């Protein structure tokens, strides 16, 4: 059996593991890479997935970093079934079409920008809404805890992962040459005791455990502390007559934050009359899917998720672009929940641009921020951020509330792993950044003496009947070397040209000189910001 790590390898996005076993090639998840341009360029290089050769996809849940490349796979020839739970099937059609809409809008924006600059190159969208609908049509619902055989020699069971509605971890039994190997792919594991989602199930001990490690180096605060932090952010901005901006994932996180705000209201800790705006069409539609599958949810007070829809006039749902834009000129305090959760796309970027420079505003992060994303830069303490070609000062108060995370913390991951740890079990850490993975790997080795592997992007692992692994990697392809020497030399050459042309600049009309002066000052500011990051 051969396993290729096409994403979520020393990163937390782009989850995809291509497996060749029992005479067939298939994948566990097929997610979009999210982060800086270098990371997101991996979304274009989908030839390595060999889409037309994939017999089927086993999808753990609907989040875009696990599902977002399915439309591109379909556009490039994939026609196999995509197995998932019924709630995931319902959420997926919404999320893929929303993602495609964003791809098309960004492509149009880039095309207009290129034309204005006189550039010929006009990039096509990663995929279209038609591709998204095709991908959604390939889904096949699978019930929790019922095993099935997508191909002779491969038996699969979907078990509850406690992450979002419909999320599952996968138990696989692969039989080759009379030998059966048991594998578990965790997908994303939820934290126990979440407000809406039941806890994860416990699998039987496998031979190979592929487990996420997003929070492998830290734990989350408890629910009471989490609500206190949310109340503090609301009180801070209400007191300054400014807005609370909450970048939130449309599925599960939006619903959980709304439920938490209702809890604060019942406790008298949400200022009277302070409006709440859900500015995400996807989140609004996803809430309807949650209501459809409410039997699979849990709420501590037993009142159910329907209380969100019945909360009265203080919760407003903005569907149109015009309604969203009106929020940026709205006077007075308000809470605005908007996607995307990592601030890389969607309406949230506009809300941040209009509020992050205001000292009384709050930016409240309630989920993981991947390396290279706008959200990560803000969380890491950037003094300015680049938004729509403008440098915007960060003056708002930044709150990071990890207690809302849909991922298990370090101790919770260890507890889940410990429930199946046995001699000879191999652990493979995926979906995490190196620091978190190193911390978690050390604890696993120390507690149970297990073999722990941490694969890199594009590495391959060959699992043999004896349980050994042989790995190869193309480091140059996975992380191409940055030629700093060439870039700095080119910059020196440009500056030398400026020096050579100074006399010519001085002979230009004064009006032209002032325009050039402004442009050079802008370049100097950009360079100063660049140097400050080193």
C-alpha positions as CSV (number, residue, x, y, z in Angstrom):
1,X,0.0,0.0,0.0
2,X,1.4,3.4,-1.0
3,X,0.2,6.7,0.5
4,X,1.1,10.1,-0.9
5,X,0.7,13.2,1.2
6,X,-0.7,15.8,-1.1
7,X,-1.6,18.3,1.6
8,X,-2.0,18.8,5.4
9,X,1.6,17.7,5.7
10,X,3.4,20.1,8.1
11,X,0.6,22.5,7.3
12,X,-3.1,22.7,8.4
13,X,-4.8,23.1,5.0
14,X,-5.1,21.2,1.7
15,X,-5.9,17.9,3.4
16,X,-5.5,15.0,0.9
17,X,-4.0,11.6,1.1
18,X,-3.8,9.6,-2.1
19,X,-3.7,5.8,-1.5
20,X,-2.9,3.0,-3.9
21,X,-4.0,-0.3,-2.4
22,X,-5.9,-3.5,-3.4
23,X,-5.4,-2.6,-7.1
24,X,-7.1,0.8,-6.9
25,X,-6.1,4.5,-6.4
26,X,-8.4,6.6,-4.2
27,X,-8.1,9.6,-1.8
28,X,-9.0,10.5,1.7
29,X,-10.2,14.1,1.5
30,X,-9.3,16.6,-1.3
31,X,-9.0,20.0,0.3
32,X,-7.9,23.5,-0.8
33,X,-4.6,24.9,0.2
34,X,-5.0,28.2,2.1
35,X,-2.3,30.7,3.1
36,X,0.1,32.9,1.2
37,X,0.4,32.9,-2.6
38,X,3.2,30.2,-2.5
39,X,1.0,27.8,-0.6
40,X,-2.1,28.6,-2.6
41,X,-0.2,28.0,-5.9
42,X,-0.4,24.3,-4.9
43,X,-4.1,24.4,-5.8
44,X,-3.2,24.9,-9.5
45,X,-0.7,22.0,-9.6
46,X,-3.4,19.3,-9.5
47,X,-1.7,17.1,-12.1
48,X,0.0,15.3,-9.2
49,X,-3.4,14.2,-8.0
50,X,-4.0,12.3,-11.2
51,X,-7.8,13.1,-11.0
52,X,-9.0,10.8,-13.8
53,X,-7.2,7.8,-12.1
54,X,-9.0,8.3,-8.7
55,X,-11.6,5.6,-8.3
56,X,-13.4,7.3,-5.4
57,X,-12.9,9.8,-2.6
58,X,-13.6,9.3,1.1
59,X,-14.5,12.7,2.5
60,X,-14.3,13.2,6.3
61,X,-16.3,16.5,6.4
62,X,-17.3,19.6,4.4
63,X,-14.8,22.2,5.4
64,X,-13.1,23.7,2.4
65,X,-9.6,22.7,3.5
66,X,-10.8,19.1,3.2
67,X,-13.2,19.3,0.3
68,X,-12.4,22.5,-1.7
69,X,-10.4,20.9,-4.6
70,X,-13.2,18.4,-5.5
71,X,-14.6,20.8,-8.2
72,X,-11.2,21.0,-9.8
73,X,-10.8,17.3,-9.7
74,X,-14.2,17.0,-11.5
75,X,-13.2,19.5,-14.1
76,X,-10.0,17.5,-14.8
77,X,-11.7,14.2,-15.3
78,X,-12.6,12.7,-11.9
79,X,-16.0,11.0,-12.0
80,X,-15.9,8.5,-9.1
81,X,-18.2,8.6,-6.1
82,X,-17.4,10.9,-3.2
83,X,-18.5,9.1,0.0
84,X,-19.6,11.2,3.0
85,X,-22.3,11.4,5.7
86,X,-25.7,12.9,4.9
87,X,-25.1,16.2,6.7
88,X,-21.8,16.6,4.9
89,X,-23.5,16.0,1.6
90,X,-26.0,18.8,2.4
91,X,-23.3,21.2,3.6
92,X,-20.9,20.3,0.7
93,X,-23.2,21.5,-2.1
94,X,-23.5,24.9,-0.4
95,X,-19.8,25.3,0.4
96,X,-18.4,24.2,-3.0
97,X,-20.8,26.5,-4.9
98,X,-19.8,29.4,-2.5
99,X,-16.1,28.6,-3.0
100,X,-16.6,28.6,-6.8
101,X,-18.4,31.9,-6.7
102,X,-15.4,33.4,-4.8
103,X,-13.0,31.9,-7.4
104,X,-15.0,33.5,-10.2
105,X,-15.2,36.9,-8.5
106,X,-11.5,37.0,-7.7
107,X,-10.7,35.9,-11.3
108,X,-12.8,38.8,-12.6
109,X,-11.2,41.2,-10.3
110,X,-7.7,40.1,-11.3
111,X,-8.7,40.4,-15.0
112,X,-9.9,44.0,-14.5
113,X,-6.8,44.8,-12.5
114,X,-4.6,43.3,-15.3
115,X,-6.3,45.3,-18.0
116,X,-5.9,48.5,-16.1
117,X,-2.2,47.9,-15.8
118,X,-1.9,46.9,-19.4
119,X,-1.0,43.3,-18.7
120,X,-2.0,40.6,-21.1
121,X,-2.2,37.8,-18.6
122,X,-5.7,37.2,-17.2
123,X,-5.9,34.1,-15.0
124,X,-8.9,31.7,-15.2
125,X,-10.7,30.8,-12.0
126,X,-9.6,27.7,-10.1
127,X,-13.0,26.2,-11.0
128,X,-16.5,27.4,-11.8
129,X,-19.9,27.0,-10.2
130,X,-20.7,24.4,-12.9
131,X,-17.7,22.4,-11.7
132,X,-18.9,22.7,-8.1
133,X,-22.3,21.4,-9.0
134,X,-20.7,18.5,-10.9
135,X,-18.6,17.6,-7.9
136,X,-21.6,17.8,-5.5
137,X,-23.5,15.5,-7.8
138,X,-20.9,12.8,-7.3
139,X,-21.6,12.6,-3.5
140,X,-22.9,9.3,-2.1
141,X,-24.3,9.4,1.5
142,X,-23.0,6.9,4.0
143,X,-24.5,6.4,7.5
144,X,-22.4,6.6,10.6
145,X,-21.2,3.2,12.0
146,X,-22.3,1.2,8.9
147,X,-19.4,-0.4,7.1
148,X,-19.3,-0.7,3.3
149,X,-16.9,-1.8,0.6
150,X,-16.2,0.9,-2.1
151,X,-13.8,-1.6,-3.8
152,X,-13.1,-5.3,-3.2
153,X,-10.5,-5.6,-0.4
154,X,-11.3,-2.2,1.1
155,X,-13.8,-1.9,3.9
156,X,-14.7,1.5,5.4
157,X,-16.6,2.7,8.4
158,X,-17.5,6.4,9.2
159,X,-17.4,7.2,12.9
160,X,-18.3,10.5,14.6
161,X,-15.3,12.9,14.9
162,X,-17.0,15.6,17.1
163,X,-15.7,18.4,14.8
164,X,-18.6,19.9,12.9
165,X,-22.0,18.6,11.8
166,X,-21.5,15.4,9.8
167,X,-17.7,15.2,10.5
168,X,-16.3,11.7,10.6
169,X,-13.1,9.8,11.2
170,X,-12.5,6.8,9.0
171,X,-11.7,3.2,9.9
172,X,-10.3,1.3,6.9
173,X,-9.5,-2.4,6.6
174,X,-7.3,-3.0,3.6
175,X,-6.7,-6.6,2.5
176,X,-3.8,-7.3,0.1
177,X,-2.3,-10.8,-0.5
178,X,-4.3,-12.2,2.3
179,X,-3.0,-9.7,4.9
180,X,-5.4,-7.1,6.4
181,X,-4.0,-3.8,7.6
182,X,-6.2,-1.5,9.7
183,X,-5.9,2.2,9.3
184,X,-7.7,5.1,11.0
185,X,-7.8,8.6,9.5
186,X,-8.9,11.1,12.1
187,X,-10.0,13.9,9.8
188,X,-10.4,16.8,12.2
189,X,-11.1,15.9,15.8
190,X,-13.4,18.1,17.8
191,X,-12.9,19.1,21.4
192,X,-15.0,17.2,23.9
193,X,-17.9,19.1,25.5
194,X,-18.5,21.4,22.5
195,X,-21.7,23.4,22.6
196,X,-23.4,21.8,19.6
197,X,-21.5,18.8,18.4
198,X,-21.5,15.4,20.3
199,X,-18.1,14.1,21.4
200,X,-15.9,11.9,19.0
201,X,-16.3,8.1,19.1
202,X,-13.4,5.9,20.2
203,X,-12.0,3.6,17.5
204,X,-10.5,0.1,18.0
205,X,-6.7,0.1,18.0
206,X,-5.5,0.2,14.3
207,X,-2.1,-0.8,12.8
208,X,-1.7,2.8,11.5
209,X,-3.2,6.0,13.0
210,X,-3.2,9.1,10.8
211,X,-4.1,11.9,13.3
212,X,-4.5,15.6,13.1
213,X,-2.2,17.8,15.2
214,X,-3.5,21.3,14.8
215,X,-3.2,22.1,18.5
216,X,-0.6,19.5,19.4
217,X,1.4,22.1,21.4
218,X,-1.4,23.7,23.6
219,X,-4.7,23.3,25.3
220,X,-7.9,25.3,25.2
221,X,-9.6,27.2,27.9
222,X,-12.9,26.0,29.4
223,X,-16.4,27.1,28.3
224,X,-16.8,29.6,31.2
225,X,-13.5,31.4,30.4
226,X,-14.4,31.4,26.7
227,X,-17.7,33.1,27.4
228,X,-15.9,35.6,29.7
229,X,-13.5,36.5,26.9
230,X,-16.3,37.0,24.4
231,X,-18.2,39.2,26.9
232,X,-15.0,41.2,27.5
233,X,-14.6,41.9,23.7
234,X,-18.2,43.0,23.4
235,X,-18.0,45.2,26.5
236,X,-14.8,46.8,25.2
237,X,-16.2,47.9,21.9
238,X,-19.6,48.8,23.2
239,X,-17.9,51.1,25.7
240,X,-16.0,52.8,22.9
241,X,-19.1,53.0,20.7
242,X,-17.4,50.8,18.0
243,X,-17.9,47.4,16.4
244,X,-16.9,43.8,17.3
245,X,-15.7,42.0,14.2
246,X,-15.6,38.2,14.4
247,X,-14.1,36.4,11.4
248,X,-15.9,33.1,11.6
249,X,-16.2,29.9,9.6
250,X,-19.6,29.6,8.1
251,X,-20.2,26.0,9.2
252,X,-20.4,25.2,13.0
253,X,-18.4,28.2,14.2
254,X,-21.0,30.8,13.2
255,X,-23.8,28.7,14.8
256,X,-21.8,28.2,18.0
257,X,-20.9,31.9,18.3
258,X,-24.5,32.9,17.8
259,X,-25.5,30.4,20.5
260,X,-22.9,31.8,22.9
261,X,-24.1,35.4,22.3
262,X,-27.6,34.2,23.2
263,X,-26.1,32.7,26.4
264,X,-24.5,36.1,27.2
265,X,-27.9,37.8,26.6
266,X,-29.7,35.4,28.9
267,X,-27.0,36.1,31.5
268,X,-27.4,39.9,31.1
269,X,-23.9,40.3,29.8
270,X,-24.8,41.4,26.2
271,X,-25.5,45.1,26.2
272,X,-29.2,45.8,25.7
273,X,-30.1,46.7,22.1
274,X,-26.6,45.8,20.7
275,X,-27.4,44.3,17.3
276,X,-25.8,41.2,15.9
277,X,-25.3,40.8,12.2
278,X,-24.6,37.5,10.4
279,X,-23.0,38.8,7.2
280,X,-22.4,35.5,5.4
281,X,-24.9,34.1,2.9
282,X,-23.2,30.7,3.3
283,X,-23.5,30.8,7.1
284,X,-27.2,31.6,6.9
285,X,-27.9,28.7,4.5
286,X,-25.7,26.4,6.6
287,X,-27.8,27.3,9.7
288,X,-30.8,25.9,7.8
289,X,-28.8,22.6,7.2
290,X,-28.0,22.5,10.9
291,X,-31.7,22.8,11.7
292,X,-32.5,20.0,9.2
293,X,-30.1,17.7,11.1
294,X,-30.8,19.1,14.6
295,X,-31.3,15.5,15.9
296,X,-27.5,15.1,15.5
297,X,-26.7,18.1,17.6
298,X,-26.7,18.8,21.3
299,X,-27.3,22.0,23.4
300,X,-26.5,22.3,27.1
301,X,-29.8,23.9,27.9
302,X,-31.9,21.6,25.8
303,X,-33.5,24.4,23.9
304,X,-32.0,23.4,20.6
305,X,-30.5,25.4,17.8
306,X,-33.9,26.7,16.7
307,X,-33.4,29.4,19.5
308,X,-31.0,31.1,17.2
309,X,-33.8,31.7,14.6
310,X,-36.2,32.7,17.2
311,X,-33.9,35.2,19.0
312,X,-35.9,38.3,17.9
313,X,-35.0,41.5,16.1
314,X,-31.5,41.9,17.5
315,X,-30.1,39.2,15.1
316,X,-30.0,40.3,11.5
317,X,-29.1,38.2,8.5
318,X,-27.5,40.1,5.6
319,X,-27.7,38.2,2.3
320,X,-27.2,40.9,-0.4
321,X,-23.9,42.7,-1.2
322,X,-25.7,46.1,-0.6
323,X,-26.7,45.0,2.9
324,X,-23.1,44.0,3.7
325,X,-21.7,47.2,2.4
326,X,-24.2,49.2,4.5
327,X,-22.6,47.7,7.7
328,X,-19.4,49.6,7.0
329,X,-21.2,53.0,7.3
330,X,-23.4,51.9,10.2
331,X,-23.0,54.1,13.2
332,X,-22.7,52.8,16.7
333,X,-21.7,49.5,18.3
334,X,-22.6,46.2,16.8
335,X,-21.3,42.6,16.5
336,X,-20.6,41.4,13.0
337,X,-19.9,37.8,12.2
338,X,-18.6,37.3,8.7
339,X,-16.6,34.8,6.7
340,X,-14.0,33.6,5.9
341,X,-12.6,32.5,9.2
342,X,-9.0,33.1,8.3
343,X,-9.8,36.4,6.6
344,X,-8.4,35.3,3.2
345,X,-11.5,35.9,1.2
346,X,-15.1,37.1,1.3
347,X,-16.8,40.0,3.1
348,X,-14.7,39.8,6.2
349,X,-11.8,41.6,4.5
350,X,-14.0,44.6,3.9
351,X,-15.1,44.7,7.5
352,X,-11.6,44.5,8.8
353,X,-10.4,47.2,6.4
354,X,-13.1,49.6,7.8
355,X,-12.6,48.8,11.4
356,X,-9.1,47.5,12.2
357,X,-7.6,51.0,12.3
358,X,-10.2,52.1,14.9
359,X,-8.7,52.0,18.5
360,X,-12.1,51.2,20.1
361,X,-13.0,48.3,17.7
362,X,-12.4,44.6,18.5
363,X,-11.2,41.9,16.2
364,X,-12.1,38.5,17.7
365,X,-10.5,35.4,16.4
366,X,-12.4,32.2,17.3
367,X,-10.6,29.6,15.1
368,X,-7.2,28.5,13.9
369,X,-5.3,30.9,11.6
370,X,-3.0,29.2,9.2
371,X,0.5,30.5,8.3
372,X,0.4,33.1,5.5
373,X,-3.3,34.1,6.1
374,X,-4.3,37.6,6.9
375,X,-5.8,36.4,10.2
376,X,-2.4,34.9,11.2
377,X,-0.6,38.1,10.5
378,X,-3.0,40.0,12.8
379,X,-2.9,37.4,15.5
380,X,1.0,37.5,15.4
381,X,0.9,41.2,16.1
382,X,1.4,42.9,12.8
383,X,1.3,46.7,13.1
384,X,-0.1,47.1,9.6
385,X,-1.8,44.8,7.1
386,X,-2.2,44.9,3.4
387,X,-5.8,45.1,2.3
388,X,-7.0,45.8,-1.3
389,X,-3.6,47.3,-2.1
390,X,-3.6,49.6,0.9
391,X,-1.5,49.4,4.1
392,X,-3.9,49.7,7.0
393,X,-2.8,50.3,10.6
394,X,-3.8,47.8,13.3
395,X,-5.2,49.8,16.1
396,X,-8.2,47.7,17.1
397,X,-7.9,45.4,20.1
398,X,-7.2,41.8,19.0
399,X,-8.8,38.9,21.0
400,X,-7.9,35.3,20.3
401,X,-10.4,32.9,21.9
402,X,-9.2,29.3,21.2
403,X,-11.9,27.9,23.5
404,X,-14.3,28.1,20.5
405,X,-12.0,26.0,18.4
406,X,-13.6,23.0,16.7
407,X,-10.3,21.1,17.1
408,X,-9.2,19.1,20.1
409,X,-6.4,20.6,22.2
410,X,-3.2,18.8,23.1
411,X,-4.5,16.9,26.2
412,X,-7.7,15.9,24.4
413,X,-5.7,14.6,21.4
414,X,-3.5,12.6,23.8
415,X,-6.6,11.2,25.6
416,X,-8.1,10.1,22.2
417,X,-4.8,8.5,21.1
418,X,-4.3,6.9,24.4
419,X,-7.6,5.1,24.2
420,X,-6.2,3.0,21.3
421,X,-2.4,3.0,22.0
422,X,-0.9,-0.4,21.9
423,X,2.6,-1.9,21.2
424,X,3.3,-1.9,17.4
425,X,0.8,0.8,16.5
426,X,2.3,3.4,14.1
427,X,1.3,7.0,14.5
428,X,1.5,9.5,11.6
429,X,0.9,13.2,12.4
430,X,-0.8,15.3,9.8
431,X,-2.7,18.6,9.6
432,X,-0.4,20.6,11.8
433,X,2.5,23.0,11.8
434,X,6.0,21.7,12.7
435,X,6.2,23.1,16.2
436,X,2.8,21.6,17.2
437,X,3.7,18.3,15.6
438,X,7.1,18.1,17.3
439,X,5.6,18.7,20.7
440,X,2.9,16.1,20.2
441,X,5.2,13.5,18.7
442,X,7.6,13.8,21.7
443,X,4.7,13.2,24.2
444,X,3.4,10.2,22.2
445,X,6.9,8.6,22.2
446,X,7.4,9.4,25.9
447,X,4.0,8.1,27.0
448,X,3.6,4.9,24.9
449,X,6.9,4.3,23.1
450,X,5.2,4.3,19.7
451,X,6.8,5.0,16.4
452,X,5.7,8.5,15.2
453,X,6.2,9.8,11.7
454,X,5.7,13.4,10.5
455,X,5.5,13.4,6.7
456,X,6.2,16.5,4.6
457,X,4.3,17.7,1.6
458,X,4.6,15.3,-1.4
459,X,6.3,12.6,0.6
460,X,5.3,9.0,0.0
461,X,5.0,6.2,2.5
462,X,4.9,2.5,1.5
463,X,3.2,0.4,4.1
464,X,4.2,-3.2,3.9
465,X,2.7,-6.4,5.4
466,X,5.3,-6.2,8.1
467,X,4.2,-2.8,9.1
468,X,7.4,-0.9,8.0
469,X,7.4,2.3,6.0
470,X,9.8,3.5,3.3
471,X,9.6,7.2,2.6
472,X,10.8,9.4,-0.2
473,X,10.5,13.1,-0.7
474,X,11.2,15.7,-3.4
475,X,12.2,18.6,-1.1
476,X,12.9,20.9,-4.1
477,X,9.4,20.4,-5.5
478,X,7.6,20.6,-2.1
479,X,9.3,23.8,-1.0
480,X,11.3,25.4,-3.8
481,X,14.3,27.4,-2.6
482,X,13.9,31.1,-2.6
483,X,16.8,32.7,-4.5
484,X,17.4,35.7,-2.2
485,X,20.7,36.4,-3.7
486,X,19.1,37.0,-7.2
487,X,16.3,39.1,-5.8
488,X,18.6,41.4,-3.7
489,X,21.0,41.7,-6.6
490,X,18.1,42.7,-8.9
491,X,17.0,45.3,-6.3
492,X,20.6,46.7,-6.2
493,X,20.6,47.0,-9.9
494,X,17.3,48.9,-9.9
495,X,18.6,51.3,-7.2
496,X,21.8,51.8,-9.3
497,X,19.5,52.8,-12.2
498,X,17.7,55.3,-10.0
499,X,21.1,56.9,-9.1
500,X,22.2,57.0,-12.7
501,X,19.0,58.9,-13.7
502,X,18.8,61.4,-10.8
503,X,20.1,64.2,-13.1
504,X,17.4,63.4,-15.6
505,X,14.8,63.4,-12.9
506,X,15.9,66.8,-11.7
507,X,15.4,68.2,-15.3
508,X,11.8,67.1,-15.4
509,X,8.9,69.5,-14.8
510,X,8.2,70.1,-11.2
511,X,4.8,68.4,-11.4
512,X,6.4,65.2,-12.7
513,X,9.1,65.3,-10.1
514,X,6.5,65.4,-7.3
515,X,4.7,62.5,-8.8
516,X,7.9,60.4,-9.0
517,X,8.8,61.6,-5.5
518,X,5.5,60.2,-4.1
519,X,5.9,56.9,-5.9
520,X,9.5,56.5,-4.7
521,X,8.4,57.3,-1.1
522,X,5.7,54.7,-1.4
523,X,8.3,52.1,-2.5
524,X,10.6,53.1,0.4
525,X,7.7,52.6,2.8
526,X,7.0,49.2,1.4
527,X,10.7,48.3,1.7
528,X,10.8,49.6,5.3
529,X,7.8,47.3,6.2
530,X,9.6,44.4,4.5
531,X,12.8,45.0,6.5
532,X,10.8,45.2,9.7
533,X,9.5,41.7,9.2
534,X,13.0,40.1,9.0
